Amino acid sequence: MDDKEERRQPLTNDDVDRIADAVAKKTRQAFHIEEEIHYNAHKRLDKLLDAYDRAANAFIKIFLGLVIVGLIVIAGFSVKGWK
């Protein structure tokens, strides 16, 4: 084969547009998410994040409560003289 026969012609703007449209169509089909399913997933995620926030707040309150109780107990022992 001759070198000229092996060379490809450069893509025209029409070729580029046609390829881009085909890729975009396949990409949309591959990653399409049903709107209702997507909405419901966000609702579940919101519930999960709310539960995490409640658990984090409860943990902080319990931890601080235990620290305060511990300080009161230590103060009580120091007043009595550790007998």
C-alpha positions in Angstrom: 0.0 0.0 0.0 1.0 3.5 -0.7 1.6 6.0 2.2 -1.2 8.2 0.8 -3.7 5.3 0.9 -2.9 4.6 4.5 -3.4 8.1 5.7 -6.9 9.1 6.8 -8.6 12.3 5.8 -9.0 14.8 8.7 -12.4 15.0 10.3 -14.7 17.7 9.1 -16.8 19.8 11.5 -19.8 17.7 10.4 -18.0 14.5 11.3 -17.1 15.9 14.7 -20.7 17.1 15.4 -22.1 13.7 14.3 -19.6 11.8 16.6 -20.3 14.2 19.5 -24.1 13.7 19.1 -23.7 9.9 19.0 -21.5 9.9 22.2 -23.8 12.3 24.0 -26.9 10.1 23.2 -25.1 7.0 24.4 -23.9 8.7 27.6 -27.4 10.0 28.4 -28.8 6.5 27.9 -26.1 4.9 30.1 -26.4 7.4 33.0 -30.1 8.2 32.8 -31.8 8.1 36.2 -35.5 8.1 36.7 -36.6 11.4 38.3 -38.8 9.8 40.9 -36.2 7.3 42.0 -33.6 10.1 42.2 -36.0 12.2 44.3 -36.8 9.3 46.7 -33.1 8.6 47.1 -32.6 12.2 48.2 -35.4 11.8 50.7 -33.8 8.7 52.2 -30.4 10.4 52.3 -32.0 13.4 54.1 -33.5 11.0 56.7 -30.1 9.4 57.1 -28.3 12.7 57.6 -31.0 13.8 60.1 -30.4 10.6 62.1 -26.7 11.2 62.0 -27.2 14.7 63.4 -29.4 13.5 66.2 -27.0 10.8 67.1 -24.0 13.2 67.1 -26.0 15.7 69.3 -27.0 12.9 71.7 -23.4 11.7 71.9 -22.1 15.2 72.7 -24.8 15.7 75.4 -24.1 12.3 77.0 -20.4 12.9 77.0 -20.7 16.4 78.5 -23.1 15.0 81.1 -20.7 12.3 82.1 -17.9 14.8 82.4 -20.0 17.0 84.7 -21.0 14.0 86.8 -17.4 12.9 87.0 -16.3 16.4 88.1 -19.0 16.5 90.8 -17.9 13.1 92.1 -14.2 14.2 92.1 -15.2 17.4 93.9 -17.2 15.4 96.4 -14.3 13.2 97.2 -12.0 16.1 97.5 -14.3 17.8 100.0 -14.5 14.6 102.1 -10.8 14.2 102.0 -10.5 10.9 100.0 -11.2 8.7 103.0 
